[in-house]
Amino acid sequence: MPVMQDNQETTAPRIKMRENTLVAGGLPLGRMALMAPEFNTYKSAWNEHIPFAFWLVEQLRPVSIVELGVHTGLSYSAFCQAVKVLHLECKCLGIDTFEGDPHAGVYGPEILRELRSHHDPLYSGFSTLIQDTFDNALEHVANGSIDLLHIDGTHFYESAKNDFEKWLPKVSTRGVVLFHDTQETGHGFGVHRLWSELIQRYPSFEFHHGHGLGVLGVGKDVATPVGLYSACQRQTDLLCVNFFPDWDQGLRWSFRPRKRPN
Ligand SMILES: C[S@@+](CC[C@H](N)C(=O)[O-])C[C@H]1O[C@@H](n2cnc3c(N)ncnc32)[C@H](O)[C@@H]1O
């Protein structure tokens, strides 16, 4: 386990082990973020966010995770792995037509077949893959039940907005919503536009690397949102700069605690 010897608190807070948990600058770093992914077969824009996915599940301890847009299953498998390793009482749902879209491209049944060969033996006790449209799948999920929602479907502005608005009622009072590709502006990508609107209304945090990952605290009881997102900020800095040297290229973060709407 890497332990920093640096005593210069200003540039890199001291990282040490305490009760089986890495602690950095007074913040629990947890143990999950350093875990190796069980499923990392594909090169995806999501690879760089996997340690954060592990860390987030450890911090939030969600009882329900839903992903809109699974494709090869990189991000979804990371959420499932964290749930499994932490022995959480958490149901996971991964929804996708598994046919592709204008940005991901069109693909065949072999993608879902390969994902199932990895997913089913490891995660099927608590996780279900649904092959359907996001709109059709709404009926499978109770209102106010999702603690962690990851929106990563078609990336046009209208599509992402539709997904957010239709699924928002399903999110719990402690719910957090993730948006991928918040930093993509070409090829009709419009998540950045939706993101710029939503951060006016909800507390948020955004990673600028890995095509951008937005973290939005939509639930009215998101546990100490400022604390959570402050921790994210420090966490990412520490993880990227100190533990994952490859990540420090182009790493940017921004932190926007916002007044919640009434
Ligand atoms: C960007 S990929 C998801 C990437 C994935 N999260 C990862 O970790 O690599 C987007 C996926 O969303 C699916 N998709 C897009 N719009 C959809 C919709 N309305 N209903 C169901 N699936 C959709 C596509 O089939 C595609 O597999």
The ligand as an SDF file (V2000), in Angstrom:
LIG
                    3D

 27 29  0  0  0  0  0  0  0  0999 V2000
  -22.0720    5.6200  -23.9880 C   0  0  0  0  0  0  0  0  0  0  0  0
  -22.7520    4.0220  -24.0320 S   0  0  0  0  0  0  0  0  0  0  0  0
  -22.6510    3.5190  -22.3290 C   0  0  0  0  0  0  0  0  0  0  0  0
  -21.2430    3.3460  -21.8530 C   0  0  0  0  0  0  0  0  0  0  0  0
  -21.0760    2.5860  -20.5730 C   0  0  0  0  0  0  0  0  0  0  0  0
  -21.6870    3.2270  -19.4380 N   0  0  0  0  0  0  0  0  0  0  0  0
  -19.6080    2.2800  -20.2840 C   0  0  0  0  0  0  0  0  0  0  0  0
  -19.2320    2.1610  -19.1270 O   0  0  0  0  0  0  0  0  0  0  0  0
  -18.8120    2.1480  -21.2260 O   0  0  0  0  0  0  0  0  0  0  0  0
  -24.4480    4.3730  -24.2770 C   0  0  0  0  0  0  0  0  0  0  0  0
  -25.3710    3.1630  -24.3100 C   0  0  0  0  0  0  0  0  0  0  0  0
  -26.7070    3.6430  -24.1330 O   0  0  0  0  0  0  0  0  0  0  0  0
  -27.6020    2.8520  -24.9030 C   0  0  0  0  0  0  0  0  0  0  0  0
  -28.7930    3.6870  -25.1270 N   0  0  0  0  0  0  0  0  0  0  0  0
  -28.8150    4.9560  -25.6530 C   0  0  0  0  0  0  0  0  0  0  0  0
  -30.0630    5.4400  -25.6280 N   0  0  0  0  0  0  0  0  0  0  0  0
  -30.8550    4.4720  -25.0850 C   0  0  0  0  0  0  0  0  0  0  0  0
  -32.2390    4.3940  -24.7540 C   0  0  0  0  0  0  0  0  0  0  0  0
  -33.0750    5.4190  -24.9610 N   0  0  0  0  0  0  0  0  0  0  0  0
  -32.7080    3.2600  -24.1900 N   0  0  0  0  0  0  0  0  0  0  0  0
  -31.8500    2.2110  -23.9440 C   0  0  0  0  0  0  0  0  0  0  0  0
  -30.5370    2.2360  -24.2350 N   0  0  0  0  0  0  0  0  0  0  0  0
  -30.0320    3.3510  -24.7830 C   0  0  0  0  0  0  0  0  0  0  0  0
  -26.8370    2.4640  -26.1360 C   0  0  0  0  0  0  0  0  0  0  0  0
  -27.3100    1.2370  -26.6450 O   0  0  0  0  0  0  0  0  0  0  0  0
  -25.3880    2.3760  -25.6140 C   0  0  0  0  0  0  0  0  0  0  0  0
  -25.0400    1.0390  -25.3480 O   0  0  0  0  0  0  0  0  0  0  0  0
  1  2  1  0
  2  3  1  0
  2 10  1  0
  3  4  1  0
  4  5  1  0
  5  6  1  0
  5  7  1  0
  7  8  2  0
  7  9  1  0
 10 11  1  0
 11 12  1  0
 11 26  1  0
 12 13  1  0
 13 14  1  0
 13 24  1  0
 14 15  1  0
 14 23  1  0
 15 16  2  0
 16 17  1  0
 17 18  1  0
 17 23  2  0
 18 19  1  0
 18 20  2  0
 20 21  1  0
 21 22  2  0
 22 23  1  0
 24 25  1  0
 24 26  1  0
 26 27  1  0
M  CHG  2   2   1   9  -1
M  END
$$$$
